[in-house]
Amino acid sequence: MAAQSLKKYRRITVKIGSALLVDRTAGLKRDWLASLADDISVLAENGAEILVVSSGAIALGRTILGLGKRALKLEESQAAAAVGQIALAGAWSDALGKGGLKSGQILLTLGDTEERRRYLNARATISTLLKMKAVPVINENDTVATSEIRYGDNDRLAARVATMMGADLLVLLSDIDGLYTAPPARDQHARFVAVVDRITPDIEAMAGAAASEFSRGGMRTKLDAGKIATAAGTAMIITSGTRLSPLLAIERGERATFFRPSANPVKGYKTWIAGQLEPAGRLTVDAGAIGALLSGKSLLPAGVKLVSGNFSRGDTVAILSPEGREIARGLVAYDAADAVRIAGLKTAEIETVLGYEARSAMIHRDDLVVSHSSDQVRASDQVRASDQVRASDQVGAGDQVQAGDQLTSEG
């Protein structure tokens, strides 16, 4: 990892897990936080912009309130977060301030990155903090988040923040020093993986579960984060945060796993689509549709074989192969009820079924992101030339989805 110097990156998102920041009995690990703040100060002096995604509000709050290790009820977790957020923000402000850095707290809920307008607003706020030379310290707003409306872990939140802000590196500080071929605590023969070129199903099979009661995530969520980040052109590093000065430890060549960014990353508007954490529904398509998608075409109703989920027009849905593998994501042009009615129909048949002139595409190519390149689709999924969707069925310029139609949240 010595060759992967942090000095070459201009915007870095650093994610810190709860167990690194908070001791289950003593509370905040101030010496460790001070060493990390020093690392951030060094990187900032070298011209890098640093964003921090910091877990720890609930863990810190429960130690302050004396709640122990027992499982907390939802309202107890939210109360602990309310107490912990104040203490955590103050600790970050003090630690970064000693290095001459200003900081600002950003608390996000799932809708702040999943809904387009709120996503743009959050991005503008964080961008302004960076322009003002302040370090954004970001966390999920655990005081109001519930299991139905939360990120589930700060690894994925960090990936969403990194891609939203165009960071060129995401560093996940963890209680493990990188990816192994199997969870090393359970398999003494597990081998360390220094570099990951692409997160394939074989790589995902190496993942384990969370390592402490403070953690919601594990290696699986880190790989989920890696898929979001690398698809948008952001490199990722997983390394141990248990040592002091964990960022400068990367510079010293300490063990870490480096995930290469995609050579063909999605950009701009499509970054938001690709990074959606939970699709509102799923469309299972046939081999012909897969071939059309891989060649850059829109998804037509004719290729849709199964519709699932209760989604509205403008929601993000996942597109699945017949085997259930995710091929792409996109903003659907129909409500679920209408999508069910027109699935499998040719373009000319849609108006008769729906009773009005409708869009030709179930998902227009401008609102669609293919998540697997053609070399990742098995040969059995490839389409013979005779199976390709006819050119007359493809969507022309006149079928472009208007900006006002793309998101139900924007009218």
C-alpha positions as CSV (number, residue, x, y, z in Angstrom):
1,M,0.0,0.0,0.0
2,A,3.0,2.3,0.2
3,A,2.5,3.2,-3.4
4,Q,-1.1,4.3,-2.7
5,S,-0.1,7.5,-1.0
6,L,-2.9,9.7,0.3
7,K,-1.0,12.8,-0.9
8,K,-2.2,12.3,-4.5
9,Y,-5.9,12.6,-3.6
10,R,-7.5,16.0,-3.6
11,R,-10.8,15.2,-1.8
12,I,-11.0,12.4,0.7
13,T,-13.9,11.0,2.7
14,V,-12.9,9.2,5.9
15,K,-15.4,7.0,7.7
16,I,-14.9,6.1,11.4
17,G,-16.7,3.3,13.2
18,S,-18.2,3.6,16.6
19,A,-15.9,1.0,18.2
20,L,-12.9,3.1,17.2
21,L,-14.1,6.3,18.8
22,V,-15.9,5.0,21.9
23,D,-14.7,2.6,24.6
24,R,-17.6,0.6,26.1
25,T,-16.7,1.6,29.6
26,A,-14.5,4.7,29.5
27,G,-16.4,6.6,26.8
28,L,-14.7,8.7,24.1
29,K,-11.1,7.7,23.1
30,R,-9.7,11.2,23.2
31,D,-6.0,10.3,22.5
32,W,-7.1,8.3,19.4
33,L,-9.3,11.2,18.1
34,A,-6.5,13.7,18.7
35,S,-4.1,11.5,16.5
36,L,-6.7,11.3,13.7
37,A,-7.3,15.0,13.9
38,D,-3.5,15.5,13.5
39,D,-3.6,13.3,10.4
40,I,-6.4,15.3,8.9
41,S,-4.5,18.5,9.6
42,V,-1.4,17.2,7.8
43,L,-3.5,16.2,4.7
44,A,-5.3,19.6,4.8
45,E,-1.9,21.4,4.8
46,N,-1.0,19.4,1.7
47,G,-4.0,20.8,-0.1
48,A,-6.5,17.9,0.4
49,E,-10.2,18.5,1.3
50,I,-11.3,16.1,4.0
51,L,-14.9,15.0,4.8
52,V,-15.5,12.9,7.9
53,V,-18.3,10.4,8.3
54,S,-18.3,9.7,12.0
55,S,-20.3,7.0,13.8
56,G,-20.4,7.1,17.6
57,A,-23.4,9.2,18.7
58,I,-25.4,6.3,20.1
59,A,-22.4,4.6,21.5
60,L,-21.2,7.7,23.2
61,G,-24.6,8.7,24.4
62,R,-25.2,5.3,26.0
63,T,-22.0,5.6,28.0
64,I,-22.9,9.1,29.2
65,L,-26.4,7.9,30.2
66,G,-25.0,4.7,31.8
67,L,-27.2,2.4,29.6
68,G,-24.6,-0.4,29.5
69,K,-24.3,-3.1,26.8
70,R,-27.9,-4.2,26.8
71,A,-30.0,-4.0,23.7
72,L,-31.8,-0.6,23.5
73,K,-35.3,0.1,22.6
74,L,-35.8,2.5,19.6
75,E,-36.7,5.5,21.8
76,E,-33.7,4.7,24.0
77,S,-31.3,4.6,21.0
78,Q,-32.7,7.9,19.8
79,A,-32.3,9.5,23.3
80,A,-28.8,8.2,23.4
81,A,-28.1,9.7,20.0
82,A,-29.5,13.1,21.1
83,V,-27.0,13.1,24.0
84,G,-24.2,11.6,22.1
85,Q,-24.4,14.0,19.1
86,I,-23.8,17.0,21.3
87,A,-20.8,15.4,22.9
88,L,-19.4,14.0,19.6
89,A,-19.7,17.3,17.7
90,G,-17.9,19.1,20.6
91,A,-15.2,16.5,20.6
92,W,-14.6,16.9,16.9
93,S,-14.6,20.7,17.1
94,D,-12.0,20.6,19.9
95,A,-9.8,18.0,18.3
96,L,-9.7,19.7,14.8
97,G,-9.5,23.1,16.3
98,K,-6.1,22.3,17.9
99,G,-4.8,21.9,14.4
100,G,-6.2,25.1,13.2
101,L,-9.2,23.6,11.4
102,K,-12.8,24.6,11.6
103,S,-15.6,22.0,11.5
104,G,-19.3,21.8,10.8
105,Q,-21.8,19.1,11.8
106,I,-24.1,17.6,9.1
107,L,-26.8,15.2,10.2
108,L,-28.4,13.2,7.4
109,T,-31.5,11.0,7.1
110,L,-32.0,8.5,4.2
111,G,-34.2,10.9,2.3
112,D,-31.4,13.5,2.2
113,T,-29.5,11.4,-0.3
114,E,-32.3,9.3,-1.9
115,E,-34.6,12.2,-2.8
116,R,-33.1,14.3,-5.6
117,R,-33.9,17.8,-4.3
118,R,-32.7,17.0,-0.8
119,Y,-29.6,15.4,-2.3
120,L,-28.8,18.5,-4.2
121,N,-29.4,20.7,-1.1
122,A,-27.1,18.5,1.1
123,R,-24.4,18.6,-1.6
124,A,-24.6,22.4,-1.8
125,T,-24.3,22.8,2.0
126,I,-21.3,20.5,2.2
127,S,-19.7,22.1,-0.8
128,T,-20.0,25.5,0.9
129,L,-18.4,24.2,4.1
130,L,-15.4,22.9,2.0
131,K,-15.1,26.3,0.3
132,M,-15.0,27.9,3.7
133,K,-12.1,25.5,4.6
134,A,-14.2,23.8,7.3
135,V,-14.2,20.0,7.8
136,P,-17.7,18.6,7.4
137,V,-18.4,16.0,10.2
138,I,-21.3,13.9,8.9
139,N,-23.4,11.3,10.7
140,E,-26.8,9.7,10.3
141,N,-29.5,11.6,12.3
142,D,-30.1,8.7,14.7
143,T,-32.5,10.9,16.8
144,V,-35.2,10.5,14.2
145,A,-34.1,7.6,12.0
146,T,-36.0,4.3,12.3
147,S,-35.3,0.9,10.9
148,E,-37.5,1.7,7.9
149,I,-35.9,5.0,7.0
150,R,-32.2,4.6,7.8
151,Y,-29.0,3.8,6.0
152,G,-28.4,0.8,8.2
153,D,-24.7,1.5,8.5
154,N,-22.3,4.4,8.1
155,D,-20.2,2.5,5.5
156,R,-22.9,3.0,2.9
157,L,-23.6,6.5,4.1
158,A,-19.9,7.3,3.6
159,A,-20.0,5.9,0.1
160,R,-23.1,8.0,-0.7
161,V,-21.4,11.1,0.7
162,A,-18.1,10.4,-1.2
163,T,-19.9,10.0,-4.5
164,M,-22.3,12.9,-3.9
165,M,-19.3,15.2,-3.3
166,G,-17.1,13.8,-6.0
167,A,-14.4,12.5,-3.6
168,D,-11.6,10.7,-5.4
169,L,-10.9,8.5,-2.3
170,L,-13.0,6.9,0.4
171,V,-11.1,5.5,3.5
172,L,-13.0,3.1,5.7
173,L,-11.3,2.9,9.1
174,S,-12.3,-0.4,10.7
175,D,-11.4,-2.9,13.4
176,I,-9.9,-5.1,10.6
177,D,-6.9,-4.1,8.5
178,G,-8.5,-5.0,5.1
179,L,-10.2,-7.7,3.1
180,Y,-9.4,-11.4,3.6
181,T,-10.5,-14.4,1.6
182,A,-12.6,-15.4,4.6
183,P,-13.3,-13.9,8.0
184,P,-9.8,-14.4,9.7
185,A,-11.4,-14.8,13.2
186,R,-13.1,-18.0,11.9
187,D,-10.6,-19.2,9.3
188,Q,-6.9,-19.4,10.2
189,H,-6.1,-20.0,6.6
190,A,-7.7,-16.8,5.4
191,R,-5.4,-14.8,3.1
192,F,-5.1,-11.1,3.0
193,V,-6.2,-9.3,-0.3
194,A,-4.1,-6.3,-1.0
195,V,-5.8,-5.0,-4.2
196,V,-9.3,-5.5,-5.6
197,D,-9.7,-4.6,-9.2
198,R,-13.4,-5.1,-9.3
199,I,-16.0,-6.3,-6.7
200,T,-17.2,-9.6,-8.2
201,P,-19.5,-12.2,-6.7
202,D,-16.3,-14.1,-5.6
203,I,-15.1,-11.0,-3.7
204,E,-18.5,-10.6,-2.1
205,A,-18.4,-14.2,-0.9
206,M,-15.4,-13.4,1.3
207,A,-17.5,-11.0,3.5
208,G,-18.3,-11.7,7.1
209,A,-20.5,-10.0,9.7
210,A,-20.2,-7.2,12.3
211,A,-17.5,-7.6,14.9
212,S,-18.8,-5.8,18.0
213,E,-22.1,-4.8,19.6
214,F,-21.5,-1.1,18.7
215,S,-21.2,-2.0,15.0
216,R,-24.1,-2.3,12.5
217,G,-21.9,-3.1,9.6
218,G,-19.3,-5.7,8.7
219,M,-17.2,-6.6,5.6
220,R,-20.4,-7.1,3.6
221,T,-21.5,-3.5,4.1
222,K,-18.0,-2.3,3.3
223,L,-18.2,-4.1,0.0
224,D,-21.6,-2.6,-0.6
225,A,-20.0,0.8,0.0
226,G,-17.2,-0.2,-2.4
227,K,-19.6,-1.0,-5.2
228,I,-21.2,2.4,-4.8
229,A,-17.9,4.3,-4.6
230,T,-15.9,2.5,-7.3
231,A,-18.8,2.7,-9.8
232,A,-18.7,6.5,-9.5
233,G,-14.9,6.6,-10.0
234,T,-14.0,6.9,-6.3
235,A,-11.1,4.6,-5.1
236,M,-11.6,3.0,-1.7
237,I,-9.3,1.8,1.1
238,I,-10.2,-0.5,4.0
239,T,-7.7,-0.4,6.8
240,S,-7.4,-0.7,10.6
241,G,-8.3,2.3,12.6
242,T,-7.3,0.7,15.9
243,R,-3.8,2.2,15.8
244,L,-3.0,5.8,16.5
245,S,-2.6,8.1,13.4
246,P,-4.4,5.6,11.2
247,L,-4.3,7.8,8.1
248,L,-0.6,8.4,8.2
249,A,-0.2,4.6,8.8
250,I,-1.4,4.2,5.2
251,E,1.4,6.5,4.1
252,R,3.9,4.3,6.1
253,G,2.7,1.3,4.1
254,E,0.8,-0.4,6.9
255,R,-1.6,-3.2,5.7
256,A,-4.7,-2.0,3.9
257,T,-6.8,-3.2,1.0
258,F,-7.1,-0.9,-2.0
259,F,-10.2,-1.0,-4.3
260,R,-9.6,0.4,-7.8
261,P,-12.2,2.8,-9.2
262,S,-14.1,1.9,-12.3
263,A,-12.3,2.8,-15.5
264,N,-15.7,3.9,-16.9
265,P,-17.4,5.6,-14.0
266,V,-21.0,7.0,-14.0
267,K,-21.1,10.7,-13.7
268,G,-23.3,13.6,-12.7
269,Y,-27.0,12.9,-12.5
270,K,-26.5,9.1,-13.0
271,T,-24.2,9.0,-10.0
272,W,-27.3,9.7,-7.9
273,I,-29.3,6.9,-9.6
274,A,-26.5,4.3,-9.3
275,G,-26.0,5.1,-5.6
276,Q,-29.6,4.6,-4.5
277,L,-29.4,2.2,-1.6
278,E,-32.8,0.5,-1.7
279,P,-34.8,0.4,-5.0
280,A,-38.5,0.9,-4.7
281,G,-39.2,-2.1,-6.9
282,R,-37.7,-4.6,-9.3
283,L,-38.2,-5.5,-13.0
284,T,-37.1,-8.9,-14.2
285,V,-36.3,-8.8,-17.9
286,D,-35.5,-11.3,-20.6
287,A,-32.3,-11.9,-22.5
288,G,-33.3,-9.6,-25.3
289,A,-33.8,-6.7,-22.9
290,I,-30.4,-7.4,-21.3
291,G,-28.7,-7.2,-24.7
292,A,-30.5,-3.9,-25.5
293,L,-29.4,-2.4,-22.1
294,L,-25.8,-3.5,-22.5
295,S,-25.8,-1.7,-25.9
296,G,-27.0,1.5,-24.4
297,K,-30.7,1.4,-25.3
298,S,-33.8,2.1,-23.2
299,L,-35.8,-0.6,-21.4
300,L,-39.0,-1.3,-23.3
301,P,-42.1,-2.9,-21.8
302,A,-41.8,-5.8,-24.3
303,G,-38.7,-7.1,-22.4
304,V,-40.2,-7.0,-18.9
305,K,-41.3,-10.3,-17.6
306,L,-42.0,-9.7,-13.9
307,V,-42.8,-6.5,-11.9
308,S,-42.5,-6.4,-8.1
309,G,-42.8,-3.6,-5.6
310,N,-45.1,-0.7,-4.9
311,F,-43.4,2.1,-6.8
312,S,-44.5,5.3,-8.4
313,R,-43.4,7.0,-11.6
314,G,-40.0,8.5,-11.1
315,D,-38.9,6.0,-8.4
316,T,-35.6,4.1,-8.7
317,V,-36.1,0.4,-9.6
318,A,-33.6,-2.4,-10.0
319,I,-33.5,-4.4,-13.3
320,L,-32.8,-8.1,-12.8
321,S,-31.8,-10.9,-15.1
322,P,-33.9,-14.1,-15.2
323,E,-31.4,-15.5,-12.7
324,G,-32.1,-12.6,-10.3
325,R,-28.8,-10.8,-10.8
326,E,-29.0,-7.0,-10.8
327,I,-28.2,-5.7,-14.3
328,A,-29.1,-2.0,-14.0
329,R,-31.0,0.7,-12.1
330,G,-33.1,3.5,-13.4
331,L,-36.0,5.9,-12.9
332,V,-39.2,4.1,-14.0
333,A,-41.7,6.0,-16.2
334,Y,-44.8,4.2,-14.9
335,D,-46.5,3.5,-11.6
336,A,-46.3,-0.1,-10.5
337,A,-50.0,-0.9,-11.4
338,D,-49.5,0.3,-15.0
339,A,-46.1,-1.3,-15.3
340,V,-47.8,-4.7,-14.5
341,R,-50.5,-4.1,-17.1
342,I,-48.0,-3.3,-19.9
343,A,-45.2,-5.7,-19.1
344,G,-44.4,-7.8,-22.1
345,L,-46.3,-5.6,-24.5
346,K,-45.0,-4.1,-27.8
347,T,-44.9,-0.4,-28.0
348,A,-47.9,-0.2,-30.3
349,E,-50.1,-2.1,-27.8
350,I,-49.5,0.2,-24.8
351,E,-52.0,2.9,-25.6
352,T,-54.8,0.4,-26.2
353,V,-54.3,-1.2,-22.8
354,L,-53.8,2.0,-20.8
355,G,-56.3,4.1,-22.6
356,Y,-53.9,7.0,-23.2
357,E,-50.8,7.8,-25.3
358,A,-47.9,6.8,-23.1
359,R,-44.1,6.7,-23.1
360,S,-42.5,4.1,-25.3
361,A,-39.9,3.2,-22.6
362,M,-40.4,1.7,-19.2
363,I,-37.1,3.3,-18.3
364,H,-35.4,5.7,-20.7
365,R,-31.7,5.3,-21.4
366,D,-31.1,8.8,-20.0
367,D,-32.4,7.7,-16.6
368,L,-30.7,4.3,-16.5
369,V,-27.4,3.1,-15.3
370,V,-26.1,-0.4,-16.2
371,S,-24.4,-1.9,-13.2
372,H,-22.6,-4.8,-14.9
373,S,-20.4,-4.4,-17.9
374,S,-20.8,-6.8,-20.8
375,D,-17.9,-8.9,-19.7
376,Q,-19.6,-9.6,-16.4
377,V,-22.8,-11.0,-18.0
378,R,-22.6,-14.8,-18.5
379,A,-22.7,-16.1,-22.0
380,S,-26.1,-17.6,-21.3
381,D,-27.5,-14.1,-20.9
382,Q,-26.1,-12.9,-24.2
383,V,-28.5,-12.2,-27.1
384,R,-28.3,-13.5,-30.6
385,A,-28.6,-11.0,-33.3
386,S,-32.0,-12.4,-34.2
387,D,-33.2,-11.8,-30.7
388,Q,-32.3,-8.1,-30.6
389,V,-35.2,-5.6,-30.1
390,R,-36.2,-4.1,-33.4
391,A,-34.9,-0.7,-34.2
392,S,-38.5,0.5,-34.7
393,D,-39.2,-0.2,-31.1
394,Q,-36.3,1.9,-29.8
395,V,-36.9,5.2,-28.3
396,G,-36.2,8.3,-30.3
397,A,-35.3,11.8,-29.3
398,G,-39.0,12.7,-29.1
399,D,-39.5,10.2,-26.3
400,Q,-37.0,11.9,-24.0
401,V,-38.3,12.1,-20.4
402,Q,-38.7,15.8,-19.5
403,A,-36.9,17.0,-16.3
404,G,-40.2,17.7,-14.6
405,D,-41.3,14.1,-15.2
406,Q,-38.2,12.5,-13.8
407,L,-39.0,12.6,-10.1
408,T,-42.3,12.4,-8.3
409,S,-40.8,14.4,-5.4
410,E,-40.3,17.3,-7.8
411,G,-43.8,17.3,-9.2
